[in-house]
Amino acid sequence: MGRALSKIGAASGPSCATSSATSSASGAAVRAQAAKVLHAVRADGRSLTDALARSSAPSDARDGALLSELSFGAVRLLPRLEALTERLLQRPLKSNDRILGSLLMIGLYQLIALRIPDHAAVSTTVAATRLLQRPRAVGLINASLRRFQRERDGLLAEVEQIEAARWLMPPWLLHRLRRAWPEQWQAVVTASNGRAPMFVRVNRQRISTDAYLERLAAAGIEAEALPDQPQALRLLQPVPTDALPGFGDGLVSVQDAGAQWAAPLLAPKPGERILDACAAPGGKTAHLIEQAQGPIALTAMDVSADRLETAQASLRRLGLQARVLVGDATQPEPVWADACYQAILVDAPCSATGVMRRHPDIKRLRCDHDIAALTLIQAKMLDSLWSLLEPGGRLLYLTCSLLPDENELQISRFLARQGDARELSLPDRLGIARTHGRQLLPTEAGPDGFYFALLQKQ
């Protein structure tokens, strides 16, 4: 059942070339910082993105890359690392020493998934114990990591018997994925535990896709076009955004290929009034404007003022205009519900189970009972926004979820409530047909998981 555990671990975290050049002192500091980030996710329930943003960023770019690798990698392998830690420690840690468990997991992640020499991984992790103000635990961390080195194969085989550790998924989510995707669930789980490919969206108002491919090639960046998505390119190796030619000049944006389906499906037309109801961080907002063949009156709204700042920065970089405002799509207010719209995009809040490879902390922070609460918000949002759509108008509902409750079942319930709604067909090449809408499943080199349903008001 599934690949050998050691192979899954290795595939989850490729080598980190930065580490070989990291000095012992800075290496210990990076491990200590990574342990704090992991502890914030495990003990405080903080998102990985937020925990990293609150951490002290290393001044050296290589140390910064290593911090990100250790943090994301450890969260990705967290069920396995926790099972190993439980077996390596003689007794449970005291509540105020739980960060030592996180540090031990950072050490284990290096030994399992990275090509850092074992002695360097152990010595820097042990040294980080002192930086965490736990000098008495130096022996504990050292002995635990040494024991793992000696008993590696047996310990890995033992934890492989634990389903959550083998598949790196909580039991409730495994159950839901098996039920929803009986034939595809193993491939979905494997892809969700891997690394997401990097896609970009070419701003064809500024440059053609072929011309931008040439710019990438001249910069030594390999990329390939996607036949069904004329604006999308897949980079064969991820690069920092500032390495992308013309990024600062608005020639290109970073956006998953799955998310790039939204604007063409809604198909904005010149002169239309369009509402992007959950707009932040702005990728789909910008794409709607790029997609239109003429001016549109676009309102970009989101409940988060902070995330809307990112959307506004993106619009400025791309040289695009939209009305941007804070608002709750479940509670219409005159400032944005002052007129009917010809098209509405609803990128609904959801479990985000389709983007777990980009946000592995989802597997830790989401719970089974969250799904019911999310479906209530989605339903309220759909009903609220439907009243703002003029007859003949289109509403595109999408989520980055893999779960039917949030997707086709949500649309089925909505169609039963709204007698003036009818479903429009979507392209056959777009994922898998469901009872309502279509589903993209995450694949190793393909897009993230997304669900789409296109509705028209009679």
Secondary structure, 3 states (H helix, E strand, C coil): CCCCHHHHHHHHCCCCHHHHHCCHHHHHHHHHHHHHHHHHHHCCCCCHHHHHHHCCCCCCHHHHHHHHHHHHHHHHCHHHHHHHHHHHCCCCCCHHHHHHHHHHHHHHHHHHHCCCCHHHHHHHHHHHHHHCCCHHHHHHHHHHHHHHHHHHHHHHHHHHCCHHHHHCCCHHHHHHHHHHCCCCHHHHHHHHCCCCCEEEEECCCCCCHHHHHHHHHHCCCCEEEECCEEEEEEECCCCCHHHCCCCCCCCEEECCCCHHHHHHHHCCCCCCEEEECCCCCCHHHHHHHHHCCCCCEEEEEECCHHHHHHHHHHHHHHCCCCEEEECCCCCCCCCCCCCCEEEEEEECCCCCHHHCCCCCCHHHHCCCCHHHHHHHHHHHHHHHHHCCEEEEEEEEEEECCCCHHHCHHHHHHHHHHCCCEEEECCCCCCCEECCCCEEECCCCCCCCCEEEEEEEEC
